[in-house]
Amino acid sequence: MVLGDLLLHADRITEFQLQEALVLQRRLRERLASVLVRQGILTEKLAVTHVGRQLDVLGVDLSSQTLDLQLFERLPLEFCEQNLVFPLRFENGWLLVAVCDPRDTALLARIEARGMHVAVCVALEVSLRHALAEARVALAVGLMKIMPNVQRDIDADMTEIETPDEIRPFRVAARSAHEATLLVVDPDANRRALTEAMLTRSGFRVRTAPNAGDALELSSRGVDLAIIDATMPEFAAFDLCRRLRLQRPNLPVVLTSAQQRGWRFARDVQGALGVAGYLEGPFASSELVDRARAILKLGPVPAQTVELQQSA
């Protein structure tokens, strides 16, 4: 039985949800279970359980696992990224791996050719890609264990990634705005340019990025505060927050969103992601400036700057 029929038979999805997911699957070129998780229709645990039943193998929920990155010494990360496999445990000459297609005997043979017996379980494609990406970031900063959060449903619990030290309250040394560098991350070019111009007029140095990859590169060069648009595709903003916390645990982050979700959502996001602030639209440009200055302990906006903002 194919996965869609299995989920329909178990009353886990509706026919409409299935058809909608199939359309999205063709666009994303991902497996159906991964698409349903991205949409928030299924949790990772539920999705991978049904995939395991379909293929008659054990399904593993990677977000519930503490992953030991030392296992990449046995199965190199580059190999794992190329073949979409994640090593989970090594014991008595046997390597337990998670793959998205346990029927890929050629892949299993390539792993065994490295001198190990292989036991296999199935994980979601999106989960494997996400976990491997987090593993690369973690290894770059010296972490040897992660507990990845691959669930894209914003209402699900979001387990924080382990960081090198305990996450401490932000303590930013006071400085002038001219000495503070802000990173603005927004996929919309017009909105990004407007935010950059407004913050520059307020005396900040500003760097901008349209996506998470560019943002991580710019952050590594040294910024004092990151401002991230929360409506980036498929909740990429949340993933970026976690990666920034791995890269620079004490970098303050402000999330902005044009969507109104209410104070409860804002509180949950701040608690789950450890961000310093969350601004919902519509908000005045002065609110963002005030929030940045407060986090960076710069004091109130000088009168001259206020006049410039009002005349802009």
N, C-alpha and C positions, 0 to 999 in steps of 0.2 A: 504494500500500500504506500502511495506517495505521501509525503509529509502533509501537504494541504488537505488531502482526504482524511488523514489520521487526525489532524487537529479539528476538522469539521465534525468527524464522528465522535470526538471527545467533548464537543461543545466548547472548545477553547477559543474558536474564532467563528465569525459569521461568514456567509458567502460573500457579502459585500466587502468585508475586511480582507478576505482572501484575494478577490479580484483587484482591489486597490493595491495590495501588497505585490501582486504579480506584475502590475504595471510599473511600480517603483523598482521592482527587481530587475526588470529589463533595462531601466535607466542606470541603476547603480552597479549592475553586473555582479551582484552578490547572491549568496544562497538565501532561500526563502526565510529560513529561521532567523538569519541575521537581520533581514529587512523588517521582520515583525518585531524584533527587539528594538531596532532603531525607531520604529513608529510608536513604541510604547504599548503595543497590543499584548505582547508577552514579556515576562521577565526573562532574564538570561537562564535562570535555573529551570523554569518551566519549558522554555524552548529547547534547551539542550537535553532535557529528560525525554522529550518526545522524539528528538533526533536519534538519541540512543536506542529508543524502542524501535524506531523505524529500521535502523541498521543492525540491531541486535548486538550492540556493544555498550560498554559503560559510558555515560555522558558525564562530563565534568564541567562544573560552574567555576570558571577561572576567578571570578570576583570573590569566591569564598575560600580561595587558596592563598597561602603564603608561599610565594614562588622563590625558590633558591637559585639565584643567578650564578652560583658557582658551577652549576651543571653545564653551563656553556663552555666550560673547559673540556667537557666530554663531547659535546655537540655544539660546534661554534655558532655564535649568534648569526653570522653571515649566512651559514647554511640554513639555519632555522628561518631567517627572513625570506630567503629565496624559495623555500619549500613549504612555508607556513606550518611549522611544527614547533612545539614548545616542550622542552624536557621537564618532567615533573618530579621524578625520583629515580635514584640509582641504588640498587640493592642486589648483592650476590651475583653480579655480572649482568643483571637485567636493568634496562633503561625503560622506564615508563614515560611515554610521550603522548601529548595531546595533538591531534590532527583534525582537520575538518572533513577529510575523506579517508576513513580507515580501510577502504577497499583499494587504496593506491599501493599495490604490492611493490611497485618499482621503487617508491620512496622508502618503504620499510627495508627493502633489500639494500639501498644505499646507506641506510643507518647501520644495518647489521655488518656491512662491509668495513665499518670502522671498529669492528672487534667486539661488539656488544649484542646480546640478545635483546629483542625489542618486545615490549608489551604496549598495547595501544588502547587509547580511549578517544572519544570524540568531543570536540569543543566547537563552538560557533566560529565561523570564519571571521566575523567582526571582532570577536573576543580575542582570537589569536593575533590579529593585526594590531589591536590596541595594546595587548599585553607585551608584544614584541617591541612596539614603539616605546612603551614605558620602560621596558628593560634596557633599551639602548640609552635612554636619558639617565636612568638610575646608575648604570655602569659608568657613565661619563663623569658622574659626581662621586663615585666611590661606594655606592650602595650595593649590597649583595643580596638583599631580600626586598621584594615588593608584594603588596597586595593590591592588584589593579582593580579599578572600578570600570567595568566595561558596559554597565547598564546605561543606556542613553535616555531612559525615561526620566524626566526631570522630577517626577513625584516619587521616584524610588529612593531608598536610603543610599547615600553616597559615602562609602567608606573612604576615609582619607588615606592617602599613600604615606607610607613611612618616610620620614625625612631624617637626615643625618643627626640632627639634634631636636630636642623638644621645641615645638613651635612656640615662640615667645611673643608677647604683645609687641606691637611695632613701637620702636623707640628710635625716632629719626632725629638726628642732630639739627638744631635750628640753623637756617641759612637764609640767604636772600633768594628770591625767586630766580634771579639771574644765574644763580649757582645750581639750581635744581633742573634736572633733565627728566622730562615726562615722555613716556612711550604711549602712543595712541594706536590701538589696534581696532580696525574697522574695515570690513570688506567693501563698504560703499565709498567710492572715491570722493564723491561730492561731500558727504558727511565728514569724511576724514579730513578733507581740506578745510572745511569750515571750523572743525574743532581745533585743528592745528593753528589756524589764523587767530582764533579767539584766545587760545592759551599763549600764543606768542605775544599778542598785544598785552597780555597780563604779566609779561616779563619772564615767562618760562622758556627754556630751551626745549624743543619738541622734536622727537623722532616719530615716524609713522610706519605702520606695517599693515598690509592688507590681509595677512593670514598668520597662522600660528608659527609656521616655519621661519618666516622673516622676523616675527616678534621674538622668538627665542634667540635668534642670531643677534638682534639689536640689544636685547637684554643682557647678553653675555658681555657686551662692551661697556656696560655700566649705565643704568638709569636709576632714578630715585623713586619713581612711581609709575605703575602701568595702569592705563585706562582702557578697558576692553569692552567692546560692544557685545552684549549678551545674546544678540540675535544672530550671531554667526551660524552658518549652516550646520544642522544636525548637532547642535549643542557643543560645537568645537570650542566655544569660549570656556566651558567648564573644564574640558580637557586641558586647555592652555593654562588655566589657573593652576591646575595640579602640576603641570610640567614646570611652570615658573617656580612653584614652591620647592620642587626637587632641585632646580637649577640654583635658585637664590631664596632660601627659606624665609628670610626676613624682608623680602621686597613687598611693600604694600601694593595692593591691587584694588581698583575701583571698577565695578561692573556697571555699565549703563544699559538701559533698555527702553525702547519706545513703547513697549507693551506694559500695561498696568496689571500686575498680578497681586498687589496688596502687600501689607506689612508682613503677613505670616510667611509668604514666599521669600521676601527679602531677608527675613530673620533666618529661615532655613538655609538659604544660599550662603549667607555670611557664616553660619555655623558649620556647614558641610565643607565649604571650600576655603574657609579661613581668610576671606577677603576683608579688606579694611572698610569698604563702603559699597552701597548698592543704590543707584539713582534710577528712578522710574520716570519715563516721559509722561507728559511733556514737562521739561524742566528748563528754567532759564540758564543761560550760559554762566551767569554769576554764581549759580548753585554749584556747578562743577568746579569753578575757580575756588570758591570758598571751601569746598570739601578737600580739594588738593592742598590748599594752604593749611587747613587744619591738620591734616594727616602729616604734612611735612613740618608742622610747627612754625609756620612763617608769620603768624599773627594776621590781623585784618588786612584787607586789600587797601593799599594806599589810595587817597582821594583822587589823585591824578589818574590812576588806572581805572577807577570807577567811571570817571568822566569819559575816558576813551571808550570803554565798553558801551556806555549809554549813547555815545555819538556814532557808534559803528552800525 
